[in-house]
Amino acid sequence: MQGKLEDIGFRDPAPRRDHPDGPAIAGVSLRDATGTGIIQPGGFATLDRSRTMTFTLPPQKHLACMIGHPVAENPIDRMFDAVFAHHGLHWQFWKSDVASEAEVAAAIGGIRALGFAGACVTVPYKVAVVPYLDAVDDDVRAIGAANYLTIRDGRLTGHNNDGKGVVKAIRKLTPIEGKRIVMLGAGGAGRAMAVELAWAGAAHLTLVTRRAAQGQDVARMVMQASGVPCTWQPWSGDIRLPPATDILMNATHLGCAPEREPVPVDWNTLAPATTVVDVITNPRLTPFLSTAQAKGCPIVDGVEMLVQLAMQIFEAWTGIPPDEAIFQAAVARALGEAPA
C-alpha cells in the first residue's frame, strides 16, 4: 500500500518527540529525522522525503485446523499456536466443531477451498473423512481411518499416526513386546491404536465395545494387518479384565472435561502391575487414571500421546524437526499447568 499522507487521512501531522523509538508522525515511529520508518507490529511503514508513506504487510498466515465433535476442551490449538510462535512461523491453528457426519463433506470442501495448509481430524470423523480425500497413505489403507491431512497443490492426503503416538508414549514407561493388552473402545482412534500396538509386538489384544459389529470388525482387521491374536469382549456393566492383563487402555471419550464420567471397570480385576493408559487430553489426570494410580498402577496420560503425535504432524506440515521440550511446555501452558 502506498500513498500520500493526506490521501489516507493524515493531514499536516505533528511530529511526536516522546515516542520511545524516536520521532513519530501520525503514530508511525521514525528512527531519525530523515524519515526512515521503523518496524511496527503486524508490518512496517516507511515515510520518505516526498511525504509518501509505504506500508508493507507481513506474509499471509498459513491456516491449519482440527475438525471433530466436540472439540472445545482439546488444548491442541493453544499448543500448536505456541509452537508456531516459538519458531516464528506465520501459522495459526483453528478448532472447528462439525456438528454431524452429514457436514463432513462440506467441512473437507471448506478446507480445500480456503487453502488450508494442514488439518487434523478427531472423533467421531476419522473414518468418515476418508472418502472425501484425494489420497491416503499405507497406514490409512490398513486402518481405514485418518487423523491428519497434508495438503500439497490443493490435494488432500490422509495419514494416521494415532497409534504411533500411543506406542511412543507407552514405550517411555514400559515395553509393549509380548504384552497382553485390553482396549476399551474401537472407534477411529482405537482401531489405529490396536493395529499399531499389534505391529509394535503385543502378544494379544482384547477389544471391549458395546457394538458387537464394530468390535468384531476391528478384531478381524488387526489380525489381517498383523497376524496378532485379537478377540472381542462385549461391554456389559462393569468391565471385568481378562487374567494376566499387562496394559489396560481407555480409547473412549469417557472422562473428558467437562463431564469427566467414570469408566465402568471392575477395579477388583485390575492387578497393581498393570499399566493403565488413557487417550483423554483434558484433564490430564482423568477419573480413570486417578483410580488406577490410587491402586498403585503405572499410568500414561493422553497429553503424552498428544505431544508425540503432534510432533510428527508438525514436521509433516512444516518440514521443521520438532523439539519435544517446546511441545511439552506449550501443552502445559495450554492446560494451565504452567504460567502462560
C-alpha positions in Angstrom: 0.0 0.0 0.0 1.4 3.4 -0.9 0.0 6.9 -0.9 0.4 10.5 0.3 -0.2 11.0 4.0 -3.1 13.4 3.0 -4.7 10.6 0.9 -5.1 8.3 3.9 -6.3 10.9 6.4 -3.1 12.2 7.8 -3.2 16.0 7.2 -0.3 18.1 8.5 0.6 15.6 11.2 2.6 17.0 14.1 5.7 15.0 14.9 5.8 13.3 18.4 9.1 13.6 20.1 8.3 11.5 23.1 7.9 8.1 21.3 10.4 5.5 22.8 11.6 4.7 19.2 12.2 8.4 18.4 10.1 10.9 16.5 6.7 9.7 15.3 4.3 11.0 12.6 0.6 10.0 12.8 1.5 7.1 15.1 4.3 5.8 12.8 7.6 5.6 14.7 10.6 7.1 13.0 14.2 6.2 13.7 15.6 9.6 12.8 14.7 12.9 11.3 15.4 11.7 7.8 12.0 10.0 7.6 13.2 6.4 7.8 10.5 4.1 9.3 10.7 1.5 12.0 9.0 -1.9 12.0 5.6 -1.9 13.7 3.6 -4.9 15.0 1.9 -6.6 12.0 4.1 -4.9 9.4 6.2 -1.8 8.8 5.9 1.6 7.3 8.3 4.0 5.7 8.0 7.7 5.2 10.2 9.3 2.5 11.0 12.9 1.8 8.1 13.3 -0.6 5.8 12.6 2.3 4.7 9.3 0.7 4.1 6.5 3.2 4.6 2.9 2.1 3.0 0.1 4.2 4.4 -3.5 3.9 2.2 -6.2 5.3 3.5 -9.4 6.9 3.3 -12.7 5.0 -0.2 -14.3 4.7 -0.8 -16.7 7.5 -0.9 -20.4 6.8 -4.0 -21.9 8.4 -4.3 -25.3 10.0 -7.3 -26.7 11.7 -8.9 -29.7 13.5 -12.4 -30.9 12.8 -14.4 -33.1 15.2 -17.2 -33.0 17.7 -16.8 -32.0 20.5 -13.6 -30.0 20.3 -13.9 -27.2 22.8 -11.9 -28.8 25.6 -9.0 -30.0 23.4 -5.8 -28.0 24.0 -4.3 -28.7 20.6 -4.9 -25.2 19.2 -3.1 -23.4 22.0 -0.3 -25.9 21.9 0.3 -25.6 18.1 -0.1 -21.8 18.1 2.6 -21.6 20.9 4.9 -23.9 18.9 4.3 -21.9 15.7 5.1 -18.6 17.5 8.3 -20.2 19.0 9.6 -20.9 15.5 8.5 -17.5 14.2 6.1 -19.2 11.7 3.1 -17.2 10.3 0.7 -20.1 11.0 -2.5 -20.3 13.0 -4.5 -23.3 14.3 -8.3 -23.3 14.4 -10.6 -25.8 16.1 -13.8 -26.4 14.1 -16.7 -28.2 15.7 -18.5 -30.1 13.0 -21.9 -30.9 14.4 -22.8 -34.1 12.5 -21.4 -36.6 10.0 -23.7 -35.1 7.4 -21.5 -32.0 7.4 -18.1 -33.7 7.0 -18.1 -33.4 3.2 -18.8 -29.7 3.4 -16.0 -29.3 6.1 -13.5 -31.1 3.8 -14.6 -28.9 0.9 -14.1 -25.8 3.0 -10.6 -26.9 4.0 -9.8 -27.4 0.3 -11.4 -24.2 -1.0 -10.0 -21.9 1.7 -6.4 -23.1 1.1 -5.7 -24.6 4.5 -2.1 -25.8 4.9 -3.0 -28.8 7.1 -5.7 -30.3 9.1 -6.3 -32.8 12.0 -9.3 -35.0 12.4 -10.6 -36.1 15.7 -13.6 -38.1 17.0 -16.0 -39.1 15.6 -15.0 -38.4 11.9 -11.7 -40.3 11.4 -13.4 -42.9 9.3 -16.0 -40.6 7.7 -13.4 -38.3 6.2 -11.6 -40.9 4.1 -13.9 -41.0 1.1 -13.5 -37.2 0.6 -9.7 -37.2 0.4 -7.6 -37.3 -2.8 -5.1 -39.8 -1.5 -4.3 -41.8 1.7 -1.1 -43.4 2.9 -0.4 -47.0 3.7 -1.5 -46.6 7.4 -4.9 -45.3 6.4 -5.3 -48.1 3.8 -4.6 -50.6 6.5 -6.6 -49.0 9.3 -9.4 -47.3 7.5 -9.2 -44.0 9.4 -7.3 -40.8 9.1 -6.3 -38.4 11.9 -4.4 -35.7 10.0 -4.1 -34.3 6.5 -1.2 -32.9 4.5 -2.2 -30.6 1.7 0.0 -30.0 -1.4 -1.1 -28.2 -4.5 -4.7 -28.4 -3.4 -4.6 -32.2 -2.9 -5.6 -33.6 0.5 -3.7 -36.7 1.6 -4.9 -38.6 4.7 -2.5 -40.0 7.3 -2.9 -41.8 10.6 -0.4 -41.6 13.5 -2.8 -42.1 16.4 -1.2 -45.5 17.0 2.3 -44.2 16.6 1.7 -41.6 19.2 0.4 -44.1 21.7 3.2 -46.6 21.1 5.8 -43.9 21.7 4.1 -42.7 24.8 3.7 -46.2 26.3 7.3 -47.1 25.5 8.6 -44.2 27.5 7.2 -46.1 30.5 7.1 -49.8 29.6 7.9 -52.2 26.7 5.0 -53.4 24.5 6.6 -56.5 23.1 5.0 -59.7 24.5 2.3 -57.8 26.4 -1.4 -58.7 26.7 -3.5 -55.6 26.1 -7.1 -54.8 26.8 -8.6 -51.8 24.9 -11.9 -50.2 25.8 -13.5 -48.8 22.6 -12.6 -49.3 19.0 -13.6 -46.2 17.1 -11.4 -44.3 14.7 -8.6 -43.7 17.2 -9.0 -47.1 18.8 -8.7 -49.1 15.6 -5.5 -47.2 14.7 -4.0 -47.8 18.1 -5.0 -51.5 18.1 -3.2 -52.1 14.8 -0.1 -50.1 15.8 0.1 -51.9 19.2 0.0 -55.2 17.3 2.7 -54.1 14.9 4.8 -53.0 18.0 4.9 -56.6 19.2 1.9 -57.1 21.5 1.2 -60.8 22.2 -2.6 -60.5 22.3 -5.3 -57.8 22.2 -8.8 -57.8 23.6 -11.2 -55.2 22.3 -14.2 -54.3 24.6 -17.0 -52.5 22.8 -20.8 -52.1 23.2 -21.4 -52.7 19.5 -20.5 -56.3 18.5 -20.2 -55.5 14.8 -17.7 -52.7 15.5 -15.5 -54.8 17.9 -15.5 -57.9 15.7 -14.7 -55.9 12.6 -11.7 -54.2 14.2 -10.5 -57.5 15.7 -10.5 -59.1 12.2 -8.7 -56.1 10.8 -6.0 -56.3 13.5 -5.4 -60.0 12.8 -5.3 -59.4 9.0 -2.9 -56.5 9.3 -0.6 -58.0 11.9 -1.3 -61.7 12.5 -1.5 -61.0 16.2 -4.5 -62.7 18.0 -7.3 -60.2 18.7 -10.6 -61.1 20.3 -13.8 -59.1 21.1 -15.4 -58.9 24.5 -18.9 -57.4 25.0 -19.1 -54.2 27.1 -21.7 -55.1 29.8 -21.9 -53.5 33.2 -18.6 -53.1 35.0 -15.9 -54.5 32.7 -14.0 -57.5 34.1 -10.5 -57.7 32.8 -9.1 -61.0 31.5 -6.5 -62.6 33.7 -2.8 -61.6 33.1 -3.7 -58.2 31.5 -0.5 -56.2 31.2 -1.8 -53.0 29.7 -5.4 -51.5 30.0 -6.3 -48.6 27.7 -9.3 -46.4 27.6 -9.8 -45.4 23.9 -13.3 -43.9 24.5 -14.4 -40.3 25.2 -15.4 -41.2 28.8 -13.6 -38.9 31.3 -13.2 -35.9 29.1 -13.9 -32.4 30.6 -16.3 -31.0 31.5 -18.4 -34.2 32.3 -15.4 -36.3 33.5 -17.5 -39.5 33.5 -16.0 -42.6 35.2 -15.1 -45.6 33.1 -17.1 -48.6 34.3 -14.4 -51.1 35.2 -14.4 -53.8 37.8 -11.3 -52.5 39.6 -11.0 -55.7 41.7 -9.9 -57.4 38.5 -7.0 -55.0 37.9 -3.6 -56.1 39.1 -1.3 -53.3 40.5 1.4 -54.2 38.0 -1.0 -53.3 35.1 0.0 -50.2 33.1 -3.1 -48.1 32.6 -3.4 -45.7 29.6 -6.0 -43.0 28.7 -6.3 -41.2 25.4 -8.2 -38.2 27.0 -6.1 -35.0 26.8 -8.2 -32.7 29.1 -8.0 -33.3 32.0 -4.5 -34.8 32.1 -5.4 -36.9 35.1 -8.8 -38.4 34.4 -11.0 -40.2 36.9 -9.9 -43.5 35.1 -6.2 -42.7 35.7 -6.8 -41.4 39.2 -8.4 -44.7 40.3 -5.7 -46.7 38.6 -3.0 -44.6 40.2 -4.6 -45.0 43.7 -4.3 -48.8 43.2 -0.6 -48.4 42.5 -0.7 -48.9 38.7 1.8 -47.0 36.5 -0.2 -44.6 34.2 0.2 -43.0 30.8 -1.9 -39.9 30.1 -3.4 -38.7 26.9 -1.4 -35.5 26.9 1.8 -37.5 26.4 0.2 -39.2 23.4 -0.9 -35.8 22.0 2.6 -34.5 22.2 4.1 -37.5 20.5 1.7 -37.4 17.5 1.6 -33.6 17.3 5.4 -33.5 16.9 5.1 -35.9 13.9 2.3 -33.8 12.4 4.2 -30.5 12.9 7.2 -31.9 11.0 5.0 -33.3 8.2 3.4 -29.8 7.8 6.4 -27.5 8.2 9.5 -29.7 7.5 11.0 -28.5 10.8 12.3 -31.2 13.1 10.3 -30.9 16.4 11.7 -30.2 19.8 9.8 -32.2 22.4 10.6 -29.8 25.2 8.9 -27.0 23.3 5.7 -29.1 22.8 5.6 -30.2 26.4 6.0 -26.7 27.7 3.3 -25.4 25.2 0.7 -28.0 26.2 1.4 -27.5 29.9 0.7 -23.8 29.5 -2.4 -24.6 27.4 -3.8 -26.8 30.3 -3.0 -24.1 32.9 -0.3 -26.3 34.5 2.5 -23.7 33.8 2.5 -19.9 33.7 1.4 -18.5 30.3 
